[in-house]
Amino acid sequence: MDKELIHIIKRIDLPTLIDLVGPVIKKAIESVNKADDEEALAEVLVTKYGSSLLNNVAIRKAIIDSLDSDQIAQLCKDLNLSDHKSFENYNKALQYFHRYNIKKSQELVRFLGLSSEYLLKEISDDRPTKENISIEYGEEIKALSFLHPYQKQVKDQIMTRFLQKVERKFFVQMPTGAGKTYTALECVVDYLRMPRSINENGLPVPHKFIVWLVDRNELAEQAFQSFKKLWRMRGDREINGFRLFAGFEPEFNSEGGGVVFCGFDKFHAVLKNPEHRIYSSVKFLIENTGVVIVDEAHHSLAETYFATIQKFVNIPFIKLVGLSATPGTTDYTTTQQLVELYSNDKITLRDEDWKEVGDSVHYLQERGYLAQLKTQLLETSFSSHEVDTGRILDELASDSERNERILEQIEIAHNNQESTLVFACTLDHVFALMIMCRYRDIPTKFIVGEVDQSDRIQILESFKKNEFYVLLNLDILSTGIDLPNINKIILARPISSPNLISQIIGRALRGPKNGGNTMNTIINLKDNIINFPGASFLYNYYEEHWEKV
């Protein structure tokens, strides 16, 4: 932690420091008897914001407010803003740094004598929009292995539908942690290796595109990387892989097929604007797509997602595949619409005799593919008359007695060397718990939306290696994360969505045959309102909807 920056921050007056950290963190600091400790408050701010601390306009103002008249005069002199009146100097400095850019960050960092890590940097992404993926037989593929029998049976069902010369829309339901993404990518590889048709001139018909749609950029990149590894091991030629998410805008008009990993938001943003630079390119992609795979397909009925999917529906012989552990929403009508979108054709797990498995979670747990789960319910004295969800979350996050109960469980996990994932109520709740852990000498790290992607990777790798045992987050780690070492999940926040519960619980479902544990623990707080009813219940929650339509 930068001692010089802490020294600068702690010069801010106490009321302003308290206001900057917020009430939730303030109460956490009070609980460890540091309420009036400017240094403790400064450390919290530096920890919370990291290298982006100076990017916060309120913190920049507070720093300028803390400077004496001579310092203000020197700052304005350095900026060629000097005025003979100290009050005018102050106003000019304040106004100058209200808006922030790279040049101004260089000036402020230089004046404060801080390291270059606090400079405002241009966000750059050196990943290519298009990659030519070659085959590399013999390459060591650590992340991939052969399909388990149940995955092979799901794959066979998918490929049967791919081979049919008609439009097919269907849904694939597999429990969280059972490997639905890897199974689907296996199908993508086999589809791309299928013999091509011959046109009237006796030439092979060009390959069509496969489009992989996801709701988060991180999941798009993760699927892309998994496909690359799999194709290098099992591909039969060079193939194009494309990124169509975040700032990536590929051109498809001159391409002879490939696999496109897309974010729904990016796709929709392009299609709703005919003047967009790649509008015609994306239209070409749609018209030349053979397979569309929608990951986390229970989101398909969201406005932008549905509009995107509908663009593909009328393409001749299109294959539309939905992937999810929870094929529905809490709204009955919406779930029915989802069933209709995928033609009431749902692929589920089958046993060794090809009979449908009634309770897929239990089936996989018995065979060691998924972990057994034990649950623990913590009593608290929390009560509220609030109806606003945001305010309830703030009240939960601020409750000292409740946080002590959570901290007790964190301490037990640390002492027992149990890899534990904690889901906090709010962003400030993450930092409040981290502060309380720090004063108990419990090493913790956190991942929230503001944490840089490279830092996330480093933190997760360190966590997987058991270099620390407690990882705090808000909800960023609820989906798309592979943490086979997880022993325990602490649900320190209310969760009303069966879909979200399923995703979170799924982080602890990796069984010994998938590199996980035999038994893991879910700790829930009674005041979370919606209590965890069991993984099987969540998996089968929507079954009746698919049977009725």
N, C-alpha and C positions, 0 to 999 in steps of 0.2 A: 504494500500500500504506500502511495506517495506521501511521505511525511511533510514535504514542502506544501503540497496542496492542502493537507489537513490543517497545517499552520495558518494558511490563508483563509480557509473556510471558518475556522473556529473564532476568527476575529469578527465575524458577523454577530450582531446582537442576538441575545438568547431568544426573545420572542420571535424574531424572524427565522432563526434556525428551527425552532419548534414548528413554526408554520410551514417551513419547507419540507420537513420530514413527514408531517401529517399526523393526525390523531392516532391512527392505528399503530404506527411505529413509535410514537411518543409513549403510548401506554406500555408497549413492550420494553422500552428503555426504562420506564418507571419501575417495571416489575423486577428489574435487575439493579434497582437503586442508582440509576444514572440519569435521573430526570433533569438535573441542572448542570450536567457535565457537557460543556461546549465541545470538548474534544470527542466525546462519545457521539454526539450529534453529528459532528463533522465527519467522523469515520463512517457513520451510517450513510450520509449523503455520497461520499466517495465510493463506498461499496455499491450503493444502489445504482448510481449512474455510470460508474467506471470512467473510461476514457471519454465518454460523451457528456460529462458533467457540465462543461462550459457551453455546451450547445443549448442548455436550458436558459431561457430568457430571464426567468425569475432569479436564478442563481447568479447570472451575470450582473443583474441589477443589485443584488445583495452584496456582491463583492465590491462593486463600485461604491455603494453606500458605505462600506466599511473602510474605505481609503480616507486618509486625512487630506487636508487642503494641499499640502506640499506634494503628496503622491498624485493627487488629481492634476495638479499643475504640471508635474513631470509627464504624466500620461498624455495630457493634451499637447504638450510641447513635442513629444515624440510623434504625435499624430498630426502636427501642424494645425492644431485647433486652439492654440493658446489664446487666452483672453485675460485682461488685467483684473477682471472680477472673478473671484474664486467660485461664486455661485454660477456664473455663466460657464466656467470650465466644467463644473459638475454636470450641468444640463447638456452641454455639448458631448461630453463623454458618454453620458447615459443614452442620449439620442443616437450617437454614433454606433454603439454596440447593441442597440435594440434589435436591429437587423444584423444577421450574422452570415458571413461567407468565409471562404478559405483565406483570403487576404486579411480580414479582420481577426480571424482566429490566430494567424501567425503573429499579428501585432500584440494581441492580448497575452498569448502564451509567452512571447518574448518578454513583455513587460513584467509578468508575474514570475518569470524565471523558472518555468515548468518545462518538463521534458516534451519531446515531439509527439508522444503518444496522445496528448490532449489536443492536437491540431485537428481541425475539421478537414476530413479527407473526402475526396471524390470517390463515390462508390463505383468500383469497377468490377466487371465480371469477365474473366478471360476464358470462360467455357465457350466452345464453338456452337453456333446455331445448328450446324449440320456436322455429323461425324460419319466417316466411312469406316464401318466396323468389319475388320478382317477376321478370318478364322485363324486360330492359333492352337492347333491340336497339341496336346501335351502340356499346355499351360496349367499351372496349379490353381484350381478354383476352390478356394477355401470356403467361400460362402454358400456353395451349392453342393448338392449331393443327389443321389438317385431318389426318385419319388417313393414315398411310402405306399403300401397297397391301397389304402383308401384314397390317396391322391391320384394314383393311377386309374382307379375306377371313375373318379370324377372327370379326369382327363379324357378317358374313353367316351364318356357321355357327351362331353363338349365336342370332341372330334367327330362323333357320329352326326351331330347337328351341322358342323362345318361342311361335311361332305355332301349334304343334301342340296340339290340344285334349286332351292326355293329360298324365299326370304325366311329367316328364322330369328325370332326374338325370344330370349330365354334368360333365366336368372340362375345364378350359382350361389347357393348358401353353404358356407362352411364356417365353423366356429372360429372366433378370433384366436389366433395362435396356431391354427391348423394348417397354414401355408397356402391360402387361396391365391395370393399374388404369384407365388412361385409356380403353382399348378397352372394358372392362367398363362404365364409366360412360357411354360413348356408347350402349351397349345399354340401360342403365337409362333414359336420356332417350328413346330411340326406343320402348321399352316403354310408358312413361308417355304418349306421344303417340299410341299405337295407339287406333283407334276402340273405344268401349265397347259392350258388349252392351246390348240393350234388354229390360227386364223386361215382365211381363204387363200392366202398366199403361201401357206405351209410354214409360217413362222410362229414361234411361241408368242402367245398373248402377254403383253407386259404385266408384271405383278401389280396388283392394286395395293393401296396403302392400308396399313392397320393403324387405327387411331386409339390411343389409350388416354382416357379422360379422368382427371382427378380434381379434387377440390382444393388441394394445397400444392404449392410449388415444390416443397420439400419431398412430397410423395411422388411427384412427377420425376424428379431427379433420382430418387431412390429406385423407382421402377426402371428408369433408363439404365442405371448402373448395373442392376441385376440382369437386365436383358443383354447388355454387352458381355457380361461374364458368361452367360449361358450360350449366347450365339458363338462366341469364340471357341467354346468347347464342343458345340453340336451343330454349328452352321455348316452350309455346303458351298458358300460363296461369300464375296463381300456384299455388304448391305448397308443402306443409308439409315441412320438414326437421326431424328430431328427433335429439337426443343421448340415448343410453341407455348411458352409461359414466361412470366416476368417480362424482361425486355427483349426476349428472343423473337425474331420475326422472319422465319424462313420463307424462301420462294419454292413452290412446288411445281410450277407450270412445266418446267423442263426436266423433271425428275421421273424416273421409272419405278416409282413405288418406294416402300420403306416403312419404318415404324415411327409414328409421330406421338410424342408424349406431350400432352396438352393440359393446360389449366383451364377450367371452365370460364373463369373470369376473363382471361385473355381472349379466348375463342369468341365469347359473346361480344366483347368490346370491339373486335374487328368486324364481326358480322352486322352489327347495328349501325356501322358507319361506312357507307359505300365509298366515301372519299379516303378511307384508310389506305395506307401505302400497300398493304398486302391483302386487301379485300379480294381482288380477283384471284390471287394465289390460294387463299383459303377456300374460295368457291370451287376452284379446280380440285383442291384436296377432297372436298365433300363429294364431288361428282365421280371421283376415282378411288373411293374407299370401299374395301371389301368387308372389313370387320371393324366394329366399334366396341371397345371394352370400357365399361363405366365402373371404376373402382369406388367403393363406398356408395353403392348405387341407391341406398335408401334416401340419398339426397336428390334423386333424379327429378322429383316434382317441384323443387325450388324453381322460382321463375326463370332465372338465367340458365340453370342447368337444363330444364325442360325445353326451353327455346332452342338451346344448342342441340340437344338430342333429336328434336323434331326435324332439324335440317338434314339428318341422315336417314330418317325413317322411310322415305319414299325412293331411296336409291335401289335400283333393281338388284335382287339377290343379296342384299345387305344382311350381315349377321350382327345383331345387337345383343351384347352380353352384359348383364349386370352382375356385379360381385358384391356381396355383403354378408355379414353374420346375422344382421337384423333386417329382414326384408319388409320394412314398414315404418310408419311413424305413429305417434300417439293419437293422431286424428284418423278415425275409422274411414271417412270418405277418401282422404288422401291415400291411405294404404290400399284401398280398392283401386284407385287410379293407378298406383304403382303396379299392382298386379296386372291390370289391363295393359299397361305400357309394355310389359314383358310377356304378354300373351298367356298368363297363368301357367307357364312352363318353367318349373323350378327343379333344378338339379340339386340333390342332396346326397349325403353319404350313403353308401351301401356296404353291407358286410361281405364276408368271404364267399357267400352263396348268392351274391348280387341281390339280396333282399334289402329294402330300404331300412335304414336304422332309425328307430323311433326317437331315441334320445342320443343324438350324436355326441354331445359333450360327455355324457356318462360313458358311452362306448369308447371314446378316445382316451378318457381318463383311466378306464380299466386296463387298457393296453399300453399305458405309459407314454402316449403321445401328448397328452395334456396333463397338467398337474392337478392333483386334488387340492381343494380349497377349504380352509377352515376360516370361520368368521368370528370376529370378536366385536361386541357392541359396547361402547363406552358411554356411561351415564354422565350427563352434565346438568347443571342447574339453569342453563340458559333459557330465557323466555323473552318473547317480543310481541308487541301489538302492531308492529309494522306490517304493511301489506306490499310495500314496494320492495321488489326482489333485491335491487341494488343496495338499499338501506339495510335490509336484513343481513346481507353479506358483510357490510361494513360493521354492523353490530356483532356478528359472529367473530369477525376478524379481531375486534377490539376487546373481546371478553377475556379478561386476564385468567379467570379460573379455567375456562375452556382451553386456552392456550397452554396452561400448565399441564392439563391432562394429555394434550397432544405431545408436549415436550417430554413427559414421562415415557410415552411409548417410543419416541425418537431415541431417548437415552437408552432404553432397553435394547432397541434394535442395534444401536452403536456398540453397546457393551457385548452383545451376543454376536457381533460381526454379521448382522443380517442386512443384506442389500435392500434398502427401503426407498420407495418412491412416495413422496408426499404431495397430495393435491390440495393446494391452499384455496382460500375463499376469494382473495383479491390479490392484486399485485403487491400492495403494501403488506398484506398478510405474509407473503413469501419472505419479505425482508424482516418483518417482525419476528417470525420464527427463526430466521437465520441469526438475528441479534441475540435471541434468547439462547440458542444453541452455542453461540460463540462464548457467552459468559458461563456456560456449563462445560466449556472445553470439548465440545462435540464438533468435529470437523464436518462441515456441510458445504455443498455447492448448490447453485441454482441455475435453472434454465427458464427464461421467460422470452417473450417476443423480441425484446430489445437486445438479447444476446446474439452477437455475431455468429454466422454459420460456422466459421472455422473454430471459434471458441466452443460452440456446442459440440462439435465433433471431438475436440480435445477433452472436454468434460465427460462426455459419454464414454469415451475410451478409457479414461481414468476410472470411471465408475465400474465399468465392466471388469477391470483388472482388480477390483476391490481395494483401490488405493484410498477410498473413503466409502462410507456405507449409507449415507443419507443424502438423497437428491431431492431438492425442493423445486416445485413448479406450479404454475397456475393451471393451464390445460394444454399447453403446447406438446406435452408428451402423452396425450391420450390416444393418439393414433399414429400409425406408421413408424413406430419405434421398435427396435429389436434389442431387448435387454434380457438375455437368457438367464442372467444371474439373479434376477429379482427373487427375493424371499418374502417380501412384505409390501403391501400397499396401505397407506393411511389416507382415508377419505375424510379430509378435514373441511369439506364443503358440501352443501346440498347439491344433489344431482337428481333432476326430475325426469330426464330423458332416458328411457330404456336403451336407446342406441348408444348414448354417451357412456352409460354405466357399463354396457357390454364392451365397449372399446377400452375403457379404463381397466376393467377386470381382466380383459384379455392380456394386459401386460404381464399378468401373473400366471397365465395359463400354460406357459411353455413347459412341457413335460420332459422326463429324462431322455426319451428317444428323440427328442428335438433339441437336445442340449440344455434342458432346463432342470427343474427340481421335481421330486416326487410329491412334495406337499408345500404349499405356500399359504400365507395368511392375509386376510383382508380385515382391516380394522376400520370400523365405521362409528360415527358418533350419533347417538340417539336423536340429537336435535337436527340432524340432517334431513329429517322429515321422511324422505324416501329411503328406506333401508334396503340393502342388498338382499334380494330374494334367492339367489343361487344362479349359477351360470346356465344350468339347463333351462330354468324358467325363462331367462332372457333370450336364449337361443330359440325356444319354441313359442315365444310370446305372440308372434304374428301368424302362426301356422293356420289357424282357423280362417283367416282372410283368404289365403291361397286356396283353400278347399272350397270356399263358398262361391268364388267367382268363376 
